[in-house]
Amino acid sequence: MANKNIIAVVGATGMQGGGLIRAIVNDKDGGFAARALTRKVGSDKAKELAQLGAEVVAADLDEVESLKRAFAGAYGVFCVTNFWEHCSPEKEFAQARNMAEAAKHAGVQHVIWSTLEDTRRWVPLTDTRMPTLLGKYKVPHFDAKGEADGVFRALNIPTTFLLTSFYWDNLIHFGMGPKKGPDGTLTFTLPMGDKKLPGIAAEDIGKCAFGIFKKGWEYVGRTVGVAGEHLTGAEMAAKLTQALGREVRYNAVAPETYRRFGFPGAEDLGNMFQFKCDFNAVFCGARDPAVARALNPALQTFDQWLAQNKTRIPVD
């Protein structure tokens, strides 16, 4: 590791960070080494990363001093937050600020901040087309990340702002897969109408991030969006039908209907999908699959992802 540039990876046991760790350690002849940051160094996931060859280090996003220690000596840092762990945009912003301050303190040469749009740039709080949530957000899990972009810029940290897309893995882990109705028919519900949804395999986000680190200064200061494919809900349902060998119907509901579904985060996600619909050209335009493929030649299409993961999607 002494002769390699260390990349410290926040959220190393999560999907984005884990994908980056695996990309680094699998690049045997590359000039980078992986430092996996986690609160639980004794967890099974942390032990797996250590077995792969990553250095596992304890760090907590709520404790800036722990981040300063974890970032020390690193060439690059991958910064990511997990909104759904606590559902607090204020906490997410504070964690982003802690990472930015620690990166500045450590003199890191390249930071990748996994971010999203602050939707209030397009939908002001006074805009009644979409309800305001938690008093000052339209899409809380987007807006706090986008607002935190300014912290990295204000501290003059050499940063690449990485815009992610809908995880296809949400069909497995987040309850967004097809659901069986009373008649046994599978329905795939999204409030996207006939608009396209940029999607990506979560593992590929980490691989794209590694591609950015390898490019280096060429990507500092840039905002880069990644997606594996742009698909309508109907197109996704057709591909699910083919992969699962069972008919999957697309159920296009209105955003206001989705917001009333009642599960934790339904209002946030309903607003998110409405934003993606109402500003579809902007949202898709910021996420060109050709850009992602240039960073990660192994980028998966939805069909390729389904071939590998169809048996993991709960449908019964």
VOLO-463790 format. One record per residue: residue number from 1; residue in one letter; chain; x, y, z of N, C-alpha, C in turn. Coordinates in pm, whole numbers. Layout:
<pts>
{pt NUM A A {X Y Z} {X Y Z} {X Y Z}}
...
</pts>
This chain:
<pts>
{pt 1 M A {82 -120 0} {0 0 0} {86 127 0}}
{pt 2 A A {213 112 44} {301 229 55} {326 295 -79}}
{pt 3 N A {326 215 -187} {355 270 -319} {229 304 -398}}
{pt 4 K A {116 293 -334} {-9 318 -405} {-83 435 -342}}
{pt 5 N A {-162 505 -424} {-246 613 -373} {-367 553 -303}}
{pt 6 I A {-388 595 -179} {-497 540 -100} {-627 616 -130}}
{pt 7 I A {-732 540 -155} {-866 597 -167} {-945 553 -46}}
{pt 8 A A {-984 651 37} {-1067 623 154} {-1213 624 110}}
{pt 9 V A {-1284 518 142} {-1420 499 91} {-1520 502 206}}
{pt 10 V A {-1599 608 213} {-1708 616 309} {-1820 522 264}}
{pt 11 G A {-1890 463 361} {-1999 372 326} {-1950 247 257}}
{pt 12 A A {-1834 198 300} {-1770 86 230} {-1851 -42 235}}
{pt 13 T A {-1935 -58 337} {-2016 -180 344} {-2152 -163 276}}
{pt 14 G A {-2177 -44 220} {-2299 -19 144} {-2280 -52 -3}}
{pt 15 M A {-2381 -20 -84} {-2378 -61 -224} {-2282 22 -308}}
{pt 16 Q A {-2289 156 -297} {-2199 239 -376} {-2054 220 -331}}
{pt 17 G A {-2031 235 -201} {-1895 223 -149} {-1838 84 -168}}
{pt 18 G A {-1921 -17 -148} {-1875 -155 -169} {-1834 -180 -312}}
{pt 19 G A {-1910 -123 -406} {-1875 -138 -547} {-1740 -74 -578}}
{pt 20 L A {-1712 41 -516} {-1584 108 -537} {-1471 27 -476}}
{pt 21 I A {-1489 -24 -355} {-1385 -106 -291} {-1349 -224 -381}}
{pt 22 R A {-1451 -294 -431} {-1424 -411 -514} {-1356 -372 -645}}
{pt 23 A A {-1393 -257 -701} {-1327 -212 -824} {-1179 -184 -800}}
{pt 24 I A {-1147 -124 -685} {-1007 -92 -655} {-926 -220 -634}}
{pt 25 V A {-976 -310 -549} {-896 -430 -517} {-887 -525 -635}}
{pt 26 N A {-984 -519 -727} {-979 -607 -845} {-885 -554 -953}}
{pt 27 D A {-843 -429 -939} {-750 -368 -1035} {-608 -391 -983}}
{pt 28 K A {-562 -514 -996} {-438 -557 -932} {-316 -476 -973}}
{pt 29 D A {-314 -432 -1097} {-197 -359 -1147} {-215 -208 -1140}}
{pt 30 G A {-326 -164 -1080} {-351 -21 -1071} {-268 44 -962}}
{pt 31 G A {-274 175 -959} {-192 249 -863} {-266 292 -739}}
{pt 32 F A {-377 221 -707} {-460 261 -594} {-479 148 -494}}
{pt 33 A A {-496 187 -368} {-527 94 -261} {-654 140 -193}}
{pt 34 A A {-731 45 -141} {-861 75 -83} {-855 81 69}}
{pt 35 R A {-909 189 123} {-927 202 267} {-1078 207 293}}
{pt 36 A A {-1130 104 357} {-1274 92 379} {-1312 152 513}}
{pt 37 L A {-1400 253 509} {-1444 319 632} {-1579 264 674}}
{pt 38 T A {-1591 229 801} {-1715 176 853} {-1722 201 1003}}
{pt 39 R A {-1843 211 1055} {-1859 225 1200} {-1833 93 1270}}
{pt 40 K A {-1856 -18 1199} {-1849 -150 1261} {-1741 -233 1194}}
{pt 41 V A {-1618 -218 1242} {-1505 -287 1179} {-1511 -438 1202}}
{pt 42 G A {-1591 -481 1300} {-1602 -624 1327} {-1718 -692 1259}}
{pt 43 S A {-1792 -618 1175} {-1908 -678 1107} {-1863 -776 1000}}
{pt 44 D A {-1955 -864 962} {-1923 -962 857} {-1885 -893 727}}
{pt 45 K A {-1958 -786 693} {-1928 -715 568} {-1789 -652 573}}
{pt 46 A A {-1751 -596 688} {-1618 -537 701} {-1511 -644 690}}
{pt 47 K A {-1535 -759 751} {-1438 -869 743} {-1421 -918 599}}
{pt 48 E A {-1532 -919 524} {-1525 -960 383} {-1437 -864 304}}
{pt 49 L A {-1451 -734 331} {-1370 -635 261} {-1223 -650 296}}
{pt 50 A A {-1195 -680 422} {-1056 -702 464} {-997 -823 393}}
{pt 51 Q A {-1078 -928 377} {-1031 -1048 307} {-1002 -1020 160}}
{pt 52 L A {-1073 -923 103} {-1049 -885 -36} {-919 -807 -52}}
{pt 53 G A {-870 -752 58} {-745 -676 52} {-757 -530 88}}
{pt 54 A A {-875 -490 137} {-893 -351 177} {-844 -331 320}}
{pt 55 E A {-794 -212 348} {-762 -172 484} {-893 -123 547}}
{pt 56 V A {-933 -181 657} {-1060 -145 721} {-1033 -53 839}}
{pt 57 V A {-1098 63 839} {-1073 167 938} {-1207 214 996}}
{pt 58 A A {-1210 238 1125} {-1331 286 1191} {-1350 435 1167}}
{pt 59 A A {-1474 474 1135} {-1508 615 1118} {-1658 630 1132}}
{pt 60 D A {-1699 748 1179} {-1841 777 1199} {-1870 914 1138}}
{pt 61 L A {-1968 921 1050} {-1998 1046 981} {-2044 1157 1076}}
{pt 62 D A {-2087 1120 1194} {-2131 1220 1292} {-2015 1272 1377}}
{pt 63 E A {-1895 1215 1358} {-1779 1254 1437} {-1666 1298 1344}}
{pt 64 V A {-1654 1429 1328} {-1558 1482 1230} {-1415 1442 1263}}
{pt 65 E A {-1381 1429 1391} {-1243 1392 1426} {-1212 1251 1380}}
{pt 66 S A {-1310 1161 1385} {-1287 1024 1337} {-1264 1024 1186}}
{pt 67 L A {-1331 1115 1115} {-1312 1125 971} {-1175 1183 937}}
{pt 68 K A {-1132 1280 1015} {-998 1336 992} {-892 1228 1006}}
{pt 69 R A {-905 1143 1107} {-809 1034 1125} {-818 935 1009}}
{pt 70 A A {-939 904 967} {-958 805 861} {-911 855 725}}
{pt 71 F A {-919 987 702} {-878 1044 574} {-728 1073 569}}
{pt 72 A A {-662 1072 682} {-519 1110 687} {-436 1024 593}}
{pt 73 G A {-357 1089 511} {-268 1017 420} {-334 967 293}}
{pt 74 A A {-463 993 278} {-534 944 159} {-515 1040 43}}
{pt 75 Y A {-501 984 -76} {-499 1064 -199} {-640 1110 -233}}
{pt 76 G A {-735 1017 -225} {-872 1046 -264} {-970 998 -159}}
{pt 77 V A {-1090 1056 -161} {-1196 1015 -70} {-1327 1008 -148}}
{pt 78 F A {-1400 900 -126} {-1534 886 -181} {-1632 915 -69}}
{pt 79 C A {-1714 1018 -88} {-1808 1063 15} {-1951 1029 -24}}
{pt 80 V A {-2022 963 65} {-2160 926 40} {-2234 927 173}}
{pt 81 T A {-2365 953 169} {-2448 948 288} {-2561 849 266}}
{pt 82 N A {-2623 806 376} {-2736 713 367} {-2857 776 433}}
{pt 83 F A {-2930 854 355} {-3047 925 405} {-3147 830 471}}
{pt 84 W A {-3167 713 411} {-3275 624 455} {-3244 557 587}}
{pt 85 E A {-3123 574 637} {-3089 520 769} {-3154 603 881}}
{pt 86 H A {-3172 733 854} {-3225 821 958} {-3337 913 909}}
{pt 87 C A {-3348 932 776} {-3453 1013 713} {-3452 1159 760}}
{pt 88 S A {-3334 1210 791} {-3320 1349 835} {-3231 1426 737}}
{pt 89 P A {-3288 1517 658} {-3203 1594 566} {-3102 1682 641}}
{pt 90 E A {-3140 1731 759} {-3046 1812 836} {-2925 1730 879}}
{pt 91 K A {-2950 1607 922} {-2841 1518 962} {-2753 1484 841}}
{pt 92 E A {-2817 1463 726} {-2742 1431 605} {-2651 1547 565}}
{pt 93 F A {-2703 1669 573} {-2623 1787 541} {-2506 1799 639}}
{pt 94 A A {-2531 1777 767} {-2425 1786 867} {-2317 1682 841}}
{pt 95 Q A {-2357 1562 801} {-2259 1458 771} {-2174 1495 649}}
{pt 96 A A {-2238 1553 548} {-2164 1598 430} {-2064 1706 469}}
{pt 97 R A {-2106 1798 554} {-2017 1904 600} {-1898 1846 677}}
{pt 98 N A {-1923 1746 761} {-1815 1681 835} {-1713 1618 740}}
{pt 99 M A {-1763 1551 636} {-1672 1489 540} {-1591 1593 465}}
{pt 100 A A {-1657 1702 426} {-1586 1809 354} {-1477 1871 442}}
{pt 101 E A {-1510 1899 568} {-1412 1959 658} {-1295 1864 684}}
{pt 102 A A {-1325 1734 697} {-1218 1636 720} {-1130 1623 596}}
{pt 103 A A {-1189 1627 478} {-1111 1618 355} {-1019 1739 339}}
{pt 104 K A {-1072 1857 375} {-991 1979 371} {-874 1968 468}}
{pt 105 H A {-902 1922 588} {-799 1907 692} {-691 1810 648}}
{pt 106 A A {-731 1702 581} {-636 1598 540} {-560 1635 412}}
{pt 107 G A {-601 1741 345} {-533 1780 222} {-553 1681 109}}
{pt 108 V A {-671 1622 105} {-703 1522 2} {-696 1585 -137}}
{pt 109 Q A {-641 1512 -234} {-621 1567 -368} {-743 1551 -459}}
{pt 110 H A {-831 1456 -427} {-948 1435 -512} {-1061 1375 -429}}
{pt 111 V A {-1173 1445 -422} {-1293 1396 -355} {-1401 1370 -459}}
{pt 112 I A {-1469 1258 -445} {-1593 1235 -520} {-1706 1241 -420}}
{pt 113 W A {-1800 1332 -443} {-1916 1349 -356} {-2038 1294 -431}}
{pt 114 S A {-2095 1186 -377} {-2212 1124 -438} {-2334 1206 -402}}
{pt 115 T A {-2385 1280 -497} {-2485 1382 -469} {-2608 1365 -559}}
{pt 116 L A {-2700 1458 -547} {-2820 1463 -630} {-2862 1608 -644}}
{pt 117 E A {-2956 1634 -732} {-3003 1770 -754} {-3075 1827 -631}}
{pt 118 D A {-3057 1955 -606} {-3143 2028 -512} {-3264 2068 -594}}
{pt 119 T A {-3374 1996 -576} {-3492 2014 -663} {-3556 2151 -647}}
{pt 120 R A {-3523 2221 -539} {-3581 2353 -515} {-3533 2456 -616}}
{pt 121 R A {-3429 2423 -691} {-3385 2510 -801} {-3488 2511 -913}}
{pt 122 W A {-3562 2403 -926} {-3663 2391 -1031} {-3806 2407 -975}}
{pt 123 V A {-3824 2364 -851} {-3956 2369 -788} {-3943 2448 -656}}
{pt 124 P A {-3961 2579 -660} {-3949 2659 -538} {-4049 2614 -431}}
{pt 125 L A {-4019 2645 -308} {-4109 2606 -199} {-4248 2665 -215}}
{pt 126 T A {-4257 2777 -286} {-4387 2841 -309} {-4469 2773 -418}}
{pt 127 D A {-4408 2679 -491} {-4475 2609 -602} {-4567 2502 -543}}
{pt 128 T A {-4696 2520 -563} {-4794 2430 -503} {-4820 2303 -585}}
{pt 129 R A {-4754 2290 -699} {-4772 2168 -778} {-4721 2045 -703}}
{pt 130 M A {-4630 2068 -609} {-4569 1960 -533} {-4566 2001 -386}}
{pt 131 P A {-4614 1917 -294} {-4617 1958 -153} {-4477 1980 -97}}
{pt 132 T A {-4466 2078 -9} {-4342 2101 64} {-4338 2006 183}}
{pt 133 L A {-4222 1941 204} {-4208 1841 309} {-4110 1889 417}}
{pt 134 L A {-4138 1854 539} {-4052 1887 654} {-4025 2037 662}}
{pt 135 G A {-4118 2115 609} {-4110 2260 624} {-4029 2333 520}}
{pt 136 K A {-3926 2270 462} {-3839 2345 372} {-3775 2262 260}}
{pt 137 Y A {-3836 2150 225} {-3782 2066 119} {-3895 2025 23}}
{pt 138 K A {-3858 1996 -99} {-3949 1933 -192} {-3920 1783 -199}}
{pt 139 V A {-3794 1748 -223} {-3751 1608 -220} {-3637 1600 -118}}
{pt 140 P A {-3668 1573 8} {-3567 1584 113} {-3437 1507 86}}
{pt 141 H A {-3449 1383 34} {-3327 1304 17} {-3245 1348 -105}}
{pt 142 F A {-3301 1433 -188} {-3224 1500 -294} {-3169 1634 -245}}
{pt 143 D A {-3257 1714 -187} {-3228 1856 -164} {-3110 1879 -70}}
{pt 144 A A {-3102 1801 38} {-2992 1822 133} {-2857 1788 69}}
{pt 145 K A {-2855 1685 -15} {-2730 1651 -85} {-2691 1765 -179}}
{pt 146 G A {-2788 1810 -259} {-2758 1918 -352} {-2714 2045 -282}}
{pt 147 E A {-2777 2074 -167} {-2738 2192 -89} {-2595 2178 -39}}
{pt 148 A A {-2555 2055 -3} {-2420 2032 50} {-2312 2047 -56}}
{pt 149 D A {-2348 2045 -184} {-2247 2071 -289} {-2173 2201 -259}}
{pt 150 G A {-2248 2300 -210} {-2190 2431 -184} {-2083 2430 -76}}
{pt 151 V A {-2092 2333 16} {-1991 2323 122} {-1856 2282 61}}
{pt 152 F A {-1859 2182 -26} {-1736 2137 -90} {-1675 2249 -174}}
{pt 153 R A {-1760 2325 -242} {-1711 2436 -325} {-1656 2549 -238}}
{pt 154 A A {-1724 2582 -129} {-1681 2692 -44} {-1545 2665 20}}
{pt 155 L A {-1517 2537 47} {-1389 2500 107} {-1280 2478 3}}
{pt 156 N A {-1313 2501 -126} {-1217 2484 -236} {-1153 2346 -236}}
{pt 157 I A {-1236 2246 -212} {-1188 2108 -215} {-1195 2057 -359}}
{pt 158 P A {-1090 1993 -409} {-1094 1939 -546} {-1194 1824 -556}}
{pt 159 T A {-1312 1856 -604} {-1426 1763 -596} {-1485 1733 -733}}
{pt 160 T A {-1523 1608 -752} {-1611 1570 -862} {-1748 1540 -801}}
{pt 161 F A {-1852 1601 -857} {-1988 1583 -807} {-2055 1474 -890}}
{pt 162 L A {-2081 1361 -828} {-2132 1243 -898} {-2283 1231 -878}}
{pt 163 L A {-2358 1251 -985} {-2504 1237 -982} {-2541 1092 -1010}}
{pt 164 T A {-2607 1029 -914} {-2644 889 -931} {-2786 878 -989}}
{pt 165 S A {-2827 755 -1015} {-2958 726 -1073} {-3032 624 -987}}
{pt 166 F A {-3155 596 -1025} {-3238 495 -959} {-3164 361 -958}}
{pt 167 Y A {-3147 304 -841} {-3082 171 -831} {-3180 64 -880}}
{pt 168 W A {-3138 -16 -976} {-3220 -133 -1009} {-3227 -227 -889}}
{pt 169 D A {-3129 -222 -802} {-3128 -304 -680} {-3246 -272 -589}}
{pt 170 N A {-3311 -155 -609} {-3431 -123 -531} {-3542 -225 -553}}
{pt 171 L A {-3538 -295 -667} {-3637 -398 -694} {-3620 -517 -600}}
{pt 172 I A {-3499 -530 -543} {-3470 -639 -449} {-3487 -593 -305}}
{pt 173 H A {-3422 -479 -273} {-3405 -441 -133} {-3503 -336 -82}}
{pt 174 F A {-3564 -259 -169} {-3638 -142 -125} {-3788 -154 -145}}
{pt 175 G A {-3831 -277 -177} {-3974 -300 -191} {-4036 -245 -317}}
{pt 176 M A {-3954 -217 -419} {-4008 -156 -541} {-4028 -255 -655}}
{pt 177 G A {-4008 -383 -627} {-4026 -484 -731} {-4171 -511 -761}}
{pt 178 P A {-4198 -598 -858} {-4336 -632 -893} {-4409 -695 -775}}
{pt 179 K A {-4537 -662 -763} {-4620 -716 -654} {-4733 -801 -714}}
{pt 180 K A {-4763 -912 -646} {-4868 -1001 -695} {-5004 -952 -647}}
{pt 181 G A {-5095 -935 -741} {-5231 -891 -709} {-5319 -1009 -669}}
{pt 182 P A {-5446 -981 -635} {-5540 -1086 -594} {-5558 -1195 -699}}
{pt 183 D A {-5544 -1156 -827} {-5561 -1256 -935} {-5430 -1323 -972}}
{pt 184 G A {-5323 -1294 -898} {-5193 -1356 -925} {-5107 -1281 -1025}}
{pt 185 T A {-5163 -1178 -1086} {-5087 -1100 -1184} {-4984 -1011 -1114}}
{pt 186 L A {-4867 -1002 -1170} {-4763 -916 -1116} {-4776 -776 -1174}}
{pt 187 T A {-4770 -675 -1087} {-4776 -537 -1133} {-4653 -462 -1084}}
{pt 188 F A {-4600 -378 -1170} {-4483 -294 -1139} {-4531 -150 -1135}}
{pt 189 T A {-4532 -92 -1017} {-4593 39 -996} {-4488 149 -987}}
{pt 190 L A {-4505 251 -1071} {-4420 370 -1067} {-4505 490 -1109}}
{pt 191 P A {-4484 605 -1047} {-4555 725 -1091} {-4474 802 -1196}}
{pt 192 M A {-4440 733 -1305} {-4354 793 -1408} {-4426 813 -1541}}
{pt 193 G A {-4555 775 -1549} {-4626 791 -1676} {-4550 722 -1787}}
{pt 194 D A {-4531 795 -1899} {-4457 739 -2012} {-4315 795 -2020}}
{pt 195 K A {-4271 859 -1911} {-4137 921 -1910} {-4030 817 -1877}}
{pt 196 K A {-3908 845 -1921} {-3797 753 -1900} {-3733 775 -1762}}
{pt 197 L A {-3693 665 -1701} {-3628 667 -1571} {-3483 621 -1586}}
{pt 198 P A {-3385 709 -1565} {-3246 664 -1566} {-3222 567 -1450}}
{pt 199 G A {-3167 452 -1481} {-3141 352 -1379} {-3001 295 -1393}}
{pt 200 I A {-2955 228 -1287} {-2819 175 -1289} {-2807 64 -1185}}
{pt 201 A A {-2720 -32 -1210} {-2683 -129 -1107} {-2597 -57 -1004}}
{pt 202 A A {-2631 -70 -876} {-2558 2 -771} {-2409 -28 -777}}
{pt 203 E A {-2374 -151 -808} {-2232 -189 -818} {-2160 -105 -922}}
{pt 204 D A {-2230 -68 -1028} {-2168 9 -1135} {-2140 153 -1095}}
{pt 205 I A {-2210 205 -994} {-2179 340 -947} {-2038 343 -892}}
{pt 206 G A {-2004 243 -811} {-1869 235 -758} {-1764 219 -866}}
{pt 207 K A {-1796 141 -968} {-1701 122 -1078} {-1682 252 -1156}}
{pt 208 C A {-1789 327 -1174} {-1778 457 -1242} {-1695 554 -1157}}
{pt 209 A A {-1716 550 -1026} {-1638 636 -937} {-1490 603 -949}}
{pt 210 F A {-1457 477 -957} {-1316 438 -973} {-1261 490 -1106}}
{pt 211 G A {-1344 486 -1210} {-1303 543 -1338} {-1271 691 -1327}}
{pt 212 I A {-1348 762 -1246} {-1323 905 -1224} {-1192 926 -1149}}
{pt 213 F A {-1169 846 -1045} {-1043 858 -972} {-923 831 -1064}}
{pt 214 K A {-938 735 -1154} {-827 704 -1246} {-803 818 -1345}}
{pt 215 K A {-909 889 -1382} {-893 1004 -1471} {-826 1122 -1400}}
{pt 216 G A {-850 1133 -1270} {-782 1234 -1189} {-827 1376 -1216}}
{pt 217 W A {-729 1465 -1233} {-757 1609 -1241} {-852 1646 -1354}}
{pt 218 E A {-859 1563 -1455} {-950 1589 -1566} {-1095 1604 -1519}}
{pt 219 Y A {-1128 1540 -1406} {-1266 1541 -1359} {-1289 1628 -1236}}
{pt 220 V A {-1186 1690 -1184} {-1202 1778 -1068} {-1283 1902 -1109}}
{pt 221 G A {-1381 1936 -1026} {-1466 2051 -1053} {-1585 2022 -1141}}
{pt 222 R A {-1593 1900 -1192} {-1701 1866 -1284} {-1816 1796 -1213}}
{pt 223 T A {-1935 1810 -1270} {-2051 1732 -1228} {-2073 1624 -1332}}
{pt 224 V A {-2077 1499 -1287} {-2085 1384 -1378} {-2205 1298 -1336}}
{pt 225 G A {-2298 1276 -1428} {-2412 1190 -1401} {-2393 1054 -1464}}
{pt 226 V A {-2434 949 -1392} {-2417 813 -1445} {-2551 739 -1447}}
{pt 227 A A {-2570 660 -1551} {-2686 572 -1564} {-2647 457 -1655}}
{pt 228 G A {-2710 342 -1633} {-2685 228 -1720} {-2776 230 -1841}}
{pt 229 E A {-2897 284 -1822} {-2997 286 -1928} {-3110 379 -1886}}
{pt 230 H A {-3179 439 -1984} {-3300 516 -1960} {-3418 436 -2012}}
{pt 231 L A {-3511 400 -1924} {-3622 315 -1963} {-3753 369 -1908}}
{pt 232 T A {-3862 352 -1984} {-3994 384 -1931} {-4038 271 -1839}}
{pt 233 G A {-4142 298 -1760} {-4197 193 -1675} {-4248 75 -1757}}
{pt 234 A A {-4308 105 -1873} {-4358 -3 -1959} {-4243 -88 -2012}}
{pt 235 E A {-4132 -22 -2048} {-4015 -97 -2096} {-3955 -183 -1986}}
{pt 236 M A {-3951 -130 -1864} {-3899 -209 -1752} {-3988 -328 -1725}}
{pt 237 A A {-4121 -308 -1731} {-4214 -419 -1708} {-4197 -527 -1813}}
{pt 238 A A {-4177 -487 -1939} {-4158 -584 -2047} {-4031 -665 -2025}}
{pt 239 K A {-3925 -599 -1980} {-3799 -669 -1955} {-3811 -760 -1832}}
{pt 240 L A {-3887 -716 -1731} {-3912 -802 -1616} {-3993 -925 -1656}}
{pt 241 T A {-4090 -905 -1745} {-4171 -1017 -1795} {-4082 -1122 -1860}}
{pt 242 Q A {-3991 -1076 -1944} {-3901 -1168 -2015} {-3808 -1240 -1918}}
{pt 243 A A {-3753 -1165 -1822} {-3656 -1224 -1730} {-3720 -1321 -1632}}
{pt 244 L A {-3838 -1286 -1581} {-3903 -1367 -1479} {-3986 -1482 -1538}}
{pt 245 G A {-4016 -1472 -1668} {-4100 -1575 -1730} {-4244 -1568 -1685}}
{pt 246 R A {-4284 -1452 -1632} {-4422 -1427 -1588} {-4460 -1286 -1630}}
{pt 247 E A {-4586 -1269 -1668} {-4629 -1137 -1712} {-4618 -1035 -1599}}
{pt 248 V A {-4557 -924 -1628} {-4550 -812 -1535} {-4613 -691 -1604}}
{pt 249 R A {-4718 -637 -1544} {-4787 -522 -1602} {-4739 -393 -1536}}
{pt 250 Y A {-4725 -291 -1616} {-4686 -161 -1564} {-4809 -88 -1512}}
{pt 251 N A {-4802 -46 -1387} {-4911 27 -1323} {-4864 170 -1303}}
{pt 252 A A {-4902 257 -1396} {-4861 397 -1389} {-4961 474 -1304}}
{pt 253 V A {-4920 511 -1183} {-5008 587 -1095} {-4965 733 -1094}}
{pt 254 A A {-5052 820 -1049} {-5019 962 -1037} {-4930 983 -914}}
{pt 255 P A {-4843 1084 -918} {-4757 1111 -801} {-4836 1131 -673}}
{pt 256 E A {-4951 1199 -682} {-5030 1223 -561} {-5083 1091 -503}}
{pt 257 T A {-5113 995 -591} {-5154 862 -545} {-5039 792 -474}}
{pt 258 Y A {-4921 799 -534} {-4802 736 -476} {-4771 795 -339}}
{pt 259 R A {-4786 927 -328} {-4758 994 -200} {-4849 944 -89}}
{pt 260 R A {-4967 892 -126} {-5065 847 -27} {-5051 698 5}}
{pt 261 F A {-4950 632 -49} {-4937 488 -24} {-4907 456 122}}
{pt 262 G A {-4849 551 194} {-4840 535 339} {-4716 469 394}}
{pt 263 F A {-4633 412 310} {-4510 352 363} {-4410 463 399}}
{pt 264 P A {-4314 437 487} {-4216 541 524} {-4142 593 401}}
{pt 265 G A {-4146 723 381} {-4078 783 266} {-4164 797 142}}
{pt 266 A A {-4293 758 149} {-4379 761 30} {-4393 902 -26}}
{pt 267 E A {-4407 1002 62} {-4422 1140 15} {-4293 1188 -53}}
{pt 268 D A {-4181 1159 9} {-4051 1196 -47} {-4033 1133 -186}}
{pt 269 L A {-4060 1003 -196} {-4041 934 -324} {-4144 978 -427}}
{pt 270 G A {-4267 1005 -383} {-4367 1056 -476} {-4323 1188 -537}}
{pt 271 N A {-4271 1276 -454} {-4218 1403 -504} {-4098 1381 -595}}
{pt 272 M A {-4013 1287 -558} {-3895 1256 -640} {-3937 1214 -781}}
{pt 273 F A {-4030 1120 -790} {-4073 1073 -922} {-4143 1186 -999}}
{pt 274 Q A {-4217 1270 -930} {-4281 1383 -999} {-4174 1476 -1056}}
{pt 275 F A {-4069 1501 -980} {-3958 1584 -1030} {-3897 1521 -1154}}
{pt 276 K A {-3873 1392 -1148} {-3813 1323 -1263} {-3903 1328 -1386}}
{pt 277 C A {-4035 1326 -1363} {-4130 1336 -1474} {-4137 1478 -1529}}
{pt 278 D A {-4158 1573 -1439} {-4181 1711 -1482} {-4058 1774 -1546}}
{pt 279 F A {-3941 1726 -1509} {-3815 1780 -1564} {-3735 1667 -1626}}
{pt 280 N A {-3806 1583 -1702} {-3746 1460 -1754} {-3627 1486 -1845}}
{pt 281 A A {-3638 1586 -1931} {-3528 1614 -2024} {-3403 1657 -1949}}
{pt 282 V A {-3421 1739 -1846} {-3308 1784 -1765} {-3247 1668 -1689}}
{pt 283 F A {-3333 1588 -1624} {-3284 1479 -1540} {-3213 1373 -1624}}
{pt 284 C A {-3273 1334 -1734} {-3209 1234 -1821} {-3084 1292 -1888}}
{pt 285 G A {-3091 1418 -1927} {-2978 1480 -1995} {-2854 1486 -1910}}
{pt 286 A A {-2872 1491 -1780} {-2757 1496 -1689} {-2695 1359 -1665}}
{pt 287 R A {-2756 1255 -1720} {-2713 1117 -1692} {-2702 1038 -1822}}
{pt 288 D A {-2598 1062 -1897} {-2577 998 -2026} {-2509 863 -2006}}
{pt 289 P A {-2574 751 -2044} {-2509 621 -2028} {-2374 611 -2101}}
{pt 290 A A {-2356 688 -2207} {-2228 684 -2278} {-2115 737 -2190}}
{pt 291 V A {-2146 836 -2107} {-2047 889 -2013} {-2010 782 -1910}}
{pt 292 A A {-2113 716 -1857} {-2088 610 -1759} {-2008 495 -1820}}
{pt 293 R A {-2039 461 -1946} {-1969 349 -2009} {-1822 383 -2037}}
{pt 294 A A {-1795 509 -2064} {-1656 550 -2085} {-1575 537 -1956}}
{pt 295 L A {-1641 558 -1842} {-1574 544 -1712} {-1568 398 -1669}}
{pt 296 N A {-1667 320 -1711} {-1681 181 -1667} {-1725 97 -1786}}
{pt 297 P A {-1630 45 -1865} {-1665 -31 -1985} {-1752 -153 -1958}}
{pt 298 A A {-1754 -201 -1834} {-1836 -318 -1800} {-1977 -279 -1757}}
{pt 299 L A {-2016 -154 -1780} {-2147 -103 -1741} {-2258 -197 -1788}}
{pt 300 Q A {-2349 -231 -1696} {-2457 -324 -1727} {-2581 -253 -1781}}
{pt 301 T A {-2650 -319 -1873} {-2784 -278 -1912} {-2882 -342 -1814}}
{pt 302 F A {-3009 -301 -1821} {-3110 -359 -1734} {-3125 -509 -1762}}
{pt 303 D A {-3120 -548 -1889} {-3129 -690 -1924} {-3016 -769 -1861}}
{pt 304 Q A {-2894 -716 -1868} {-2779 -785 -1810} {-2791 -794 -1658}}
{pt 305 W A {-2840 -686 -1597} {-2857 -688 -1452} {-2963 -791 -1413}}
{pt 306 L A {-3074 -795 -1488} {-3180 -890 -1459} {-3131 -1035 -1474}}
{pt 307 A A {-3050 -1061 -1574} {-2998 -1197 -1594} {-2923 -1245 -1471}}
{pt 308 Q A {-2855 -1154 -1405} {-2776 -1190 -1287} {-2858 -1189 -1157}}
{pt 309 N A {-2967 -1112 -1155} {-3035 -1086 -1027} {-3183 -1124 -1023}}
{pt 310 K A {-3236 -1180 -1130} {-3381 -1205 -1136} {-3430 -1295 -1022}}
{pt 311 T A {-3347 -1391 -980} {-3392 -1481 -874} {-3392 -1415 -737}}
{pt 312 R A {-3333 -1296 -728} {-3326 -1225 -599} {-3444 -1129 -581}}
{pt 313 I A {-3522 -1108 -686} {-3636 -1016 -680} {-3755 -1090 -618}}
{pt 314 P A {-3802 -1046 -500} {-3915 -1117 -435} {-4046 -1086 -508}}
{pt 315 V A {-4114 -1189 -553} {-4238 -1169 -628} {-4355 -1249 -570}}
{pt 316 D A {-4330 -1336 -473} {-4438 -1420 -418} {-4460 -1391 -270}}
</pts>
